[in-house]
Amino acid sequence: MDNHKVYIVNKSAHDFSAADIFGEAVFLSEGPMNRYSVNNMVRQFTDRMSKSKKEDYIVPCSLNVMNSIASAIFAYKHGRLNLLLFKGGNYLERNVVLGEDRHAVVDFYHKVVEPHTRKEEPCSE
């Protein structure tokens, strides 16, 4: 471990100590938050992740909107997302590398998915 940080979306009553093997815990928020105060979340999370590195982690917990914002900030900044997902008393590491190939997802959608969702006009004979 090279001084990695583990960004935990919200400090709650949960015991996050199992994530200690991945790095130092940094809480992005604490206690209840208004799910509609998205701008405040962005400002707070951006500030607290200002020194994040691409090798750091996000522990999603709490409100979906908070997890989405924290993950989006990290992915935008580093071109990747490193998640620690809690399962059976331990954290599983999951990584998504976006980088230059992130456009491939959009291309795939337009070439494969979108054509199959269009309704075809009936033939008039």
N, C-alpha and C positions, 0 to 999 in steps of 0.2 A: 504494500500500500504506500503510495507516494503522495501523502497529504491530500488524498481525494476528499471531496465533500459529498455528503448525502443530503440533498435538499428535500426535506419533508414538508409536504404542502401545508399541513396544519398540525399544530401541537395539541394533542388531545390526551385522554386518559390511557390510550393504547401504549403498550410497552414496545418501544422501537429499538431496544438494545440489540436485537438480533441483526440489525443493519450495521452495527458498529464495525464489523469485520470489513466492510466496504469503505469506510471513511468516517470523517467527523460529521456529526449531525448538525444541520443548519435548518432551523424552522422558518418557513416563509411566512407563517401567520400563527396566531394562537387564539383559541376560543372561537365563539360564534362570529360569523361574518355575514353580511347582507349579500345574498346571492345575486342581487341586481346591481351592486356597486362594482361593476366590472372595471371601470377606469381606476378606481382605488386599488383593486387587486393588481392590475397591470403595473401601476407605479410602484407599489410595495414589492412585488415579486421581482421586477426588473432591478430595483435597487438591491435587494438581498442576493440576487444572482449575478450582480455586476462583475464579480471576480471569478465566476464559474469557469471551468475548463471543460474541454470536450470529453475528458475521462471521468467526470463527475456523474452523479446519479440523481434521479428524481424518484421519490417514494409517493405514489399517488394515494391519497386518502382524503376524506372529507367530501365536499360538494363537487359534483362533476364539472361545474364551470370553473372552479378553482384548479382542478387537475388539468383541464383543457388549457387554461391560460399558462400555467407553469410549464407544461409540456411544449406549448407553442413557442414561448419565449426561449426555452432551452434549444429546441430544434432550429429555430430561426438563427440563433446565435452561433450554433456549432455544426449545423448540417447533419445532425444525428440526435438520437434520443436514447438514453440509457436509463432503463426503468428497473426498479427493484420491486417485485411483486410478492406479497406475503402469501405463503402457503405452508400449512402444516408446521407452524412455529419457526420457519426460516424464510429468508428472502431469496427469490429466484431472480437472477440477472437476465434481462431481455434487452437486446440492442436493436435499434432500427437505424440504419445508415441511409441518409437521404442523398447528400452530395449532389453530384452532377446528374445522376440517374433519376432524380425526383420527377423530371418531366416525363419519364417513361410511364408513370402511373396515369398521367393525363392522356398521353398518346394511346395507351391501352384502352382507356375508357372510351375515347372517341372512335377508335377503330373496331373494338370488339363489343363493348357493352351497349353503347348508344344505338348502333344500328338495330340491335335486337329489341330495343324498347320502343321503336317507332312502329306505329300501326301502318300497315300497307293499305293503300287504297284498292278497293275491289276493281277488277278488270271489267271494263264495259265492252261487251262483244256484240 
